[in-house]
Amino acid sequence: MSARAKGDPVPLLSDLIACPSVTPAEAGVFDVLEAVLEPLGFATTRVVFEGDGSYPVGNLFAIRGTGGKRLLFAGHTDVVPPGDMGDWTHSPFAPEIRDGRIFGRGAADMKSGIAAFVAAVETAIADGSADQGTIALAITNDEEADAVNGTEKLIAWARAQGHEFDFAIVGEPSATATVGDSIKVGRRGSLNGQIVVTGLQGHVAYPDKANNPLPVVAGLVTALSRTPIDEGTEHFPRSNLEVTSIDVGNQTTNVIPARGMIRFNIRFNDLWTPESLGDWIAGRIASIDARGCEIAFSRVGRPSRSFLSPLGGGVETLAGVIEAATGSRPQLSTGGGTSDARFIASYCPVVEFGLPGATMHKADENVLVADVRQLADLYARFIAAWFVSGND
């Protein structure tokens, strides 16, 4: 364990990076966290979830206090694989500080967020503000891959144990250029779908004895892509469909294929649910001439729903804290992909607030040391401000 001063997140971040916790291997990362959290008065529990078609996953829940407002910090310790080691000039799991930056896999996504909120709690304990409420940490080791036996089950487990939360911060990278320039107050939903068009296989020289599904496939791609799904809403951009694959599996030039498959993803705003989008897709399918082919649509995997946290309360307190410290009010964003915040949104208001993520998932992933310390300071300021405010 690195020697560290209370409230400094950088040594803890270094220790976390040194754990090669590629999903779902814990690689000692929870040992590192427990060694810091338990002396701070946290009761820690490790919970392993498994099943539902995925691998077993370790999760860590920690809680300190029993009264006042209930604040949840959430995040993940797992990281994506480093890839080709030859692309790295700094070893991915041997953290190194150079030119004011700390290098290593997970530095941006998102061991920095975890180190920052642990350091913030240390500061809040030292100044007494942590004793004005209850602070919980929910940390999973599977966000980067299946995300089946992680945060979703951990939060449900916590509620079953009697734990409730009034506000949550997920330490995912959320800034665009500087710490605090943007916080994510919602996320679009995501739906993966596929459409299989089945015709009749045959010889290309005898098209009258076959039924080629590919003109229908082409018509469907056009029908799905041509018409905007909507025009966006007050807090969300337009919903967007992207065709990601058109597969036929035909290896020859003289065979009319029997079927073709279209795969696509829709990122959707708060006008839609997965169910209503299913109706929209059915309408697009019905708008084309099937030419005697069979068309079958199905959802792939589990869709995620859009959410928008209430913009008062904790969101307003956090925005005010950031503005007071940086001189600029953060943008309230709903852009980007999905995150584990979607699993927390049905339990309490949740935001994502972390560092700029320009290098996440890249070789030589790194963040500015000063940014990590600034994030910890802003978390600590929020704890103090929110626990004593009248905002929910």
C-alpha positions as CSV (number, residue, x, y, z in Angstrom):
1,M,0.0,0.0,0.0
2,S,1.3,3.4,-0.9
3,A,1.9,5.9,1.9
4,R,-0.8,8.5,1.7
5,A,-2.0,11.7,3.5
6,K,-5.7,11.8,4.4
7,G,-7.7,13.4,1.7
8,D,-5.2,12.8,-1.1
9,P,-6.6,10.5,-3.7
10,V,-3.5,9.9,-5.8
11,P,-1.7,7.2,-3.7
12,L,-5.0,5.3,-3.5
13,L,-5.5,5.6,-7.3
14,S,-2.0,4.3,-7.7
15,D,-2.8,1.2,-5.6
16,L,-6.0,0.6,-7.5
17,I,-4.3,0.8,-10.9
18,A,-1.7,-1.7,-9.7
19,C,-4.5,-4.3,-9.4
20,P,-5.0,-5.8,-12.8
21,S,-8.8,-6.1,-12.3
22,V,-9.8,-6.9,-15.9
23,T,-13.5,-7.9,-15.8
24,P,-14.4,-9.9,-13.7
25,A,-11.1,-10.6,-11.9
26,E,-10.8,-8.6,-8.7
27,A,-7.1,-9.0,-8.4
28,G,-7.0,-7.6,-4.9
29,V,-8.8,-4.4,-5.7
30,F,-11.4,-4.8,-2.9
31,D,-8.7,-5.6,-0.4
32,V,-7.1,-2.3,-1.2
33,L,-10.4,-0.5,-0.7
34,E,-11.4,-2.3,2.5
35,A,-8.0,-1.5,4.0
36,V,-8.8,2.2,3.6
37,L,-12.5,2.2,4.3
38,E,-12.7,0.2,7.5
39,P,-10.4,2.4,9.5
40,L,-12.7,5.3,8.5
41,G,-15.7,3.7,10.2
42,F,-17.3,2.0,7.2
43,A,-18.9,-1.4,7.6
44,T,-18.0,-3.3,4.4
45,T,-19.7,-6.3,2.9
46,R,-18.6,-8.3,-0.1
47,V,-21.4,-9.8,-2.2
48,V,-21.0,-12.2,-5.1
49,F,-23.8,-12.5,-7.6
50,E,-24.0,-15.1,-10.4
51,G,-26.4,-16.6,-12.9
52,D,-28.6,-15.0,-15.5
53,G,-26.3,-16.3,-18.3
54,S,-23.3,-14.5,-17.0
55,Y,-20.2,-15.2,-14.8
56,P,-19.9,-14.6,-11.0
57,V,-19.0,-11.1,-10.0
58,G,-17.7,-9.6,-6.8
59,N,-19.2,-6.5,-5.4
60,L,-18.4,-4.3,-2.5
61,F,-20.9,-2.3,-0.3
62,A,-19.7,0.0,2.4
63,I,-21.7,2.3,4.7
64,R,-20.9,4.8,7.4
65,G,-23.5,6.5,9.6
66,T,-27.2,5.9,10.2
67,G,-29.0,9.3,10.2
68,G,-29.5,12.4,8.2
69,K,-29.5,12.5,4.4
70,R,-28.3,9.3,2.7
71,L,-25.6,9.8,0.0
72,L,-24.5,7.1,-2.3
73,F,-21.2,7.1,-4.3
74,A,-21.1,4.3,-6.9
75,G,-18.7,3.1,-9.5
76,H,-16.7,0.1,-10.8
77,T,-13.2,-1.2,-10.3
78,D,-13.1,-3.5,-13.3
79,V,-11.2,-2.3,-16.4
80,V,-11.1,-3.3,-20.0
81,P,-8.1,-5.4,-21.2
82,P,-4.9,-3.5,-22.1
83,G,-4.9,-4.9,-25.6
84,D,-1.6,-5.0,-27.5
85,M,1.1,-4.3,-24.9
86,G,3.4,-3.0,-27.6
87,D,1.1,0.0,-27.9
88,W,1.8,1.1,-24.3
89,T,4.8,3.2,-23.4
90,H,3.8,2.9,-19.7
91,S,3.0,-0.5,-18.3
92,P,-0.8,-0.6,-17.8
93,F,-0.7,-2.1,-14.3
94,A,2.5,-0.4,-13.0
95,P,1.2,3.1,-12.3
96,E,3.6,5.9,-13.1
97,I,3.4,9.6,-12.6
98,R,5.2,11.7,-15.3
99,D,4.7,15.3,-16.4
100,G,1.9,15.8,-14.0
101,R,-0.1,12.8,-15.2
102,I,-0.7,9.3,-13.7
103,F,-0.6,6.5,-16.3
104,G,-2.3,3.1,-16.1
105,R,-5.4,1.1,-17.1
106,G,-8.3,2.5,-15.2
107,A,-6.8,5.9,-14.5
108,A,-9.7,7.6,-16.3
109,D,-12.3,4.9,-16.3
110,M,-12.9,4.9,-13.5
111,K,-10.5,4.2,-10.6
112,S,-9.9,7.9,-10.4
113,G,-13.5,8.5,-9.5
114,I,-13.4,5.9,-6.7
115,A,-10.1,7.2,-5.3
116,A,-11.5,10.7,-5.4
117,F,-14.7,10.0,-3.5
118,V,-12.9,7.9,-0.9
119,A,-10.5,10.8,-0.4
120,A,-13.5,13.2,-0.2
121,V,-15.0,11.1,2.6
122,E,-11.7,11.3,4.5
123,T,-11.8,15.1,4.2
124,A,-15.5,15.2,5.3
125,I,-14.7,13.1,8.3
126,A,-11.9,15.4,9.2
127,D,-14.0,18.5,9.0
128,G,-17.0,16.9,10.7
129,S,-19.4,17.2,7.7
130,A,-19.5,13.4,7.2
131,D,-21.1,13.0,10.6
132,Q,-24.2,15.0,9.4
133,G,-25.5,12.2,7.3
134,T,-25.0,8.7,6.0
135,I,-22.5,7.8,3.2
136,A,-22.6,4.6,1.3
137,L,-20.4,3.2,-1.5
138,A,-21.6,0.7,-4.0
139,I,-18.7,-0.7,-6.1
140,T,-18.9,-3.5,-8.7
141,N,-16.3,-5.3,-10.6
142,D,-18.4,-5.7,-13.7
143,E,-19.4,-2.6,-15.6
144,E,-17.2,-2.9,-18.6
145,A,-18.5,-6.3,-19.9
146,D,-21.9,-8.1,-19.2
147,A,-23.0,-5.8,-16.3
148,V,-25.4,-8.5,-15.3
149,N,-24.2,-9.5,-11.9
150,G,-23.0,-6.0,-10.8
151,T,-24.6,-2.7,-9.8
152,E,-28.2,-3.6,-10.7
153,K,-28.2,-6.6,-8.3
154,L,-26.1,-4.8,-5.8
155,I,-28.5,-1.9,-5.4
156,A,-31.4,-4.3,-5.2
157,W,-29.6,-6.2,-2.5
158,A,-28.9,-3.0,-0.6
159,R,-32.5,-2.1,-0.6
160,A,-33.5,-5.6,0.6
161,Q,-31.1,-5.0,3.5
162,G,-33.0,-1.9,4.4
163,H,-30.7,0.7,2.8
164,E,-32.3,3.7,1.1
165,F,-30.6,6.6,-0.7
166,D,-31.6,10.2,-1.3
167,F,-29.0,11.1,-3.9
168,A,-26.2,9.3,-5.8
169,I,-23.1,10.2,-7.6
170,V,-21.4,7.9,-10.1
171,G,-17.8,8.7,-10.6
172,E,-17.7,7.9,-14.3
173,P,-15.8,10.3,-16.6
174,S,-18.3,13.1,-17.4
175,A,-16.3,16.2,-18.1
176,T,-15.5,17.3,-21.7
177,A,-12.3,19.4,-21.3
178,T,-12.0,20.4,-17.6
179,V,-13.2,19.1,-14.3
180,G,-16.7,20.2,-13.6
181,D,-17.5,21.6,-17.0
182,S,-20.3,18.9,-17.4
183,I,-22.3,16.6,-15.3
184,K,-24.6,14.0,-16.7
185,V,-28.1,14.2,-15.3
186,G,-29.7,11.6,-17.5
187,R,-29.0,9.1,-20.2
188,R,-30.6,8.0,-23.4
189,G,-32.0,4.5,-23.5
190,S,-30.5,1.8,-25.8
191,L,-32.2,-0.9,-27.7
192,N,-30.5,-3.5,-29.9
193,G,-32.6,-5.2,-32.6
194,Q,-32.3,-7.5,-35.5
195,I,-34.6,-8.2,-38.4
196,V,-34.4,-11.5,-40.3
197,V,-35.8,-11.6,-43.8
198,T,-36.4,-15.1,-45.2
199,G,-37.0,-15.7,-48.9
200,L,-36.3,-18.8,-51.0
201,Q,-32.8,-19.9,-52.0
202,G,-32.2,-20.7,-55.6
203,H,-29.9,-20.5,-58.6
204,V,-29.2,-17.0,-59.9
205,A,-30.0,-18.2,-63.5
206,Y,-33.5,-19.2,-62.4
207,P,-34.8,-16.3,-60.3
208,D,-38.4,-17.4,-61.0
209,K,-37.7,-20.4,-58.9
210,A,-36.4,-18.4,-55.9
211,N,-37.3,-15.4,-53.9
212,N,-34.4,-13.1,-53.1
213,P,-34.7,-11.5,-49.7
214,L,-32.0,-8.9,-50.3
215,P,-34.2,-6.2,-52.1
216,V,-36.4,-6.4,-49.0
217,V,-33.4,-6.1,-46.7
218,A,-32.4,-3.0,-48.7
219,G,-35.9,-1.6,-48.4
220,L,-35.9,-2.1,-44.7
221,V,-32.6,-0.4,-44.2
222,T,-33.9,2.6,-46.0
223,A,-37.2,2.6,-44.1
224,L,-35.4,2.4,-40.8
225,S,-32.8,5.0,-41.6
226,R,-34.7,7.5,-43.8
227,T,-37.3,8.9,-41.3
228,P,-36.2,10.7,-38.1
229,I,-37.6,8.9,-35.1
230,D,-38.3,12.3,-33.4
231,E,-37.0,15.8,-33.1
232,G,-35.6,15.6,-29.6
233,T,-36.9,17.0,-26.3
234,E,-36.0,19.7,-23.9
235,H,-33.1,17.8,-22.3
236,F,-32.3,15.1,-24.9
237,P,-31.2,15.1,-28.5
238,R,-33.0,13.3,-31.3
239,S,-33.4,9.5,-30.9
240,N,-31.1,7.9,-33.4
241,L,-31.0,4.5,-35.2
242,E,-27.8,3.1,-36.6
243,V,-27.6,0.0,-38.7
244,T,-24.6,-1.9,-37.5
245,S,-24.5,-5.0,-39.6
246,I,-26.1,-6.5,-42.8
247,D,-25.3,-10.2,-43.0
248,V,-26.2,-12.7,-45.7
249,G,-23.6,-15.5,-45.2
250,N,-23.5,-16.1,-48.9
251,Q,-20.0,-17.4,-50.1
252,T,-20.9,-17.9,-53.7
253,T,-21.9,-15.7,-56.7
254,N,-24.4,-18.0,-58.3
255,V,-26.8,-18.6,-55.4
256,I,-29.7,-16.5,-54.4
257,P,-29.5,-16.5,-50.6
258,A,-32.3,-17.8,-48.4
259,R,-32.2,-15.0,-45.8
260,G,-30.6,-11.8,-44.8
261,M,-30.2,-10.2,-41.3
262,I,-30.1,-6.6,-40.3
263,R,-28.7,-5.6,-36.9
264,F,-29.2,-2.1,-35.5
265,N,-29.0,0.0,-32.3
266,I,-31.4,2.8,-31.3
267,R,-30.3,5.4,-28.7
268,F,-33.6,7.0,-27.6
269,N,-34.7,9.9,-25.5
270,D,-37.5,10.2,-23.0
271,L,-40.3,10.2,-25.6
272,W,-39.8,6.4,-25.9
273,T,-39.8,3.1,-24.1
274,P,-38.5,-0.2,-25.5
275,E,-42.1,-1.2,-26.0
276,S,-43.2,1.9,-27.9
277,L,-40.1,1.6,-30.1
278,G,-41.1,-1.9,-30.9
279,D,-44.4,-0.5,-32.3
280,W,-42.4,2.1,-34.3
281,I,-40.2,-0.6,-35.8
282,A,-43.3,-2.7,-36.7
283,G,-44.6,0.4,-38.5
284,R,-41.4,0.8,-40.5
285,I,-41.5,-2.9,-41.4
286,A,-45.2,-2.6,-42.5
287,S,-44.3,0.4,-44.7
288,I,-42.4,-1.7,-47.3
289,D,-43.3,-4.4,-49.8
290,A,-42.3,-7.7,-48.3
291,R,-42.3,-9.3,-51.8
292,G,-43.6,-12.6,-50.4
293,C,-40.7,-12.8,-47.8
294,E,-41.1,-13.5,-44.1
295,I,-39.9,-10.7,-41.9
296,A,-39.2,-11.3,-38.2
297,F,-38.0,-8.6,-35.7
298,S,-36.6,-9.4,-32.3
299,R,-34.8,-7.5,-29.6
300,V,-31.3,-8.5,-28.8
301,G,-30.2,-8.6,-25.2
302,R,-31.8,-6.4,-22.6
303,P,-32.6,-2.8,-23.5
304,S,-31.9,0.1,-21.1
305,R,-34.5,2.8,-20.5
306,S,-33.8,6.5,-20.7
307,F,-33.9,8.5,-17.4
308,L,-33.6,12.1,-16.3
309,S,-32.9,13.0,-12.7
310,P,-34.9,15.9,-11.1
311,L,-32.9,19.0,-11.8
312,G,-33.4,20.6,-8.4
313,G,-32.3,19.2,-5.1
314,G,-28.9,17.5,-5.2
315,V,-28.3,18.4,-8.8
316,E,-28.7,22.1,-8.0
317,T,-26.5,21.8,-5.0
318,L,-23.8,20.0,-7.0
319,A,-24.0,22.6,-9.8
320,G,-23.7,25.4,-7.3
321,V,-20.7,23.8,-5.6
322,I,-18.9,23.4,-8.9
323,E,-19.7,27.0,-10.0
324,A,-18.5,28.4,-6.7
325,A,-15.2,26.5,-6.9
326,T,-14.5,26.9,-10.6
327,G,-16.3,30.1,-11.6
328,S,-18.3,28.3,-14.3
329,R,-21.7,26.5,-14.1
330,P,-21.5,23.0,-15.4
331,Q,-23.5,21.9,-18.5
332,L,-26.3,19.5,-17.5
333,S,-25.8,16.8,-20.1
334,T,-27.6,13.6,-21.2
335,G,-25.2,12.7,-24.0
336,G,-23.0,9.7,-24.4
337,G,-23.7,6.0,-23.9
338,T,-25.1,4.0,-21.1
339,S,-23.7,3.5,-17.6
340,D,-24.5,1.9,-14.3
341,A,-26.4,5.1,-13.4
342,R,-29.3,3.6,-15.2
343,F,-29.6,0.9,-12.5
344,I,-29.7,3.5,-9.7
345,A,-32.1,6.0,-11.4
346,S,-35.2,4.0,-10.2
347,Y,-34.0,4.2,-6.6
348,C,-33.0,7.9,-6.2
349,P,-31.8,10.9,-8.3
350,V,-28.4,10.1,-9.7
351,V,-25.7,12.1,-11.6
352,E,-22.4,11.1,-13.2
353,F,-19.6,13.4,-12.2
354,G,-16.0,12.6,-12.9
355,L,-12.9,13.5,-14.8
356,P,-12.4,14.2,-18.5
357,G,-12.3,10.8,-20.3
358,A,-10.2,11.5,-23.4
359,T,-7.9,8.6,-22.8
360,M,-10.3,6.0,-21.4
361,H,-9.9,2.5,-23.0
362,K,-6.8,3.7,-24.9
363,A,-3.2,2.6,-24.6
364,D,-1.3,4.9,-22.2
365,E,-4.6,5.8,-20.4
366,N,-3.9,8.7,-18.1
367,V,-5.3,11.6,-16.2
368,L,-3.9,14.8,-14.7
369,V,-2.9,14.4,-11.1
370,A,-4.2,17.9,-10.4
371,D,-7.6,16.9,-11.9
372,V,-7.9,13.9,-9.5
373,R,-7.2,16.1,-6.5
374,Q,-9.7,18.7,-7.8
375,L,-12.4,16.1,-8.2
376,A,-11.8,14.9,-4.6
377,D,-12.1,18.5,-3.4
378,L,-15.4,19.0,-5.3
379,Y,-16.8,15.8,-3.9
380,A,-15.9,16.9,-0.4
381,R,-17.4,20.3,-0.9
382,F,-20.6,18.7,-2.1
383,I,-20.8,16.4,0.9
384,A,-20.5,19.4,3.3
385,A,-23.0,21.5,1.3
386,W,-25.6,18.9,0.6
387,F,-25.8,17.4,4.1
388,V,-26.6,20.8,5.6
389,S,-28.8,22.1,2.8
390,G,-32.5,21.9,2.6
391,N,-32.3,20.4,-0.8
392,D,-33.4,16.8,-1.2
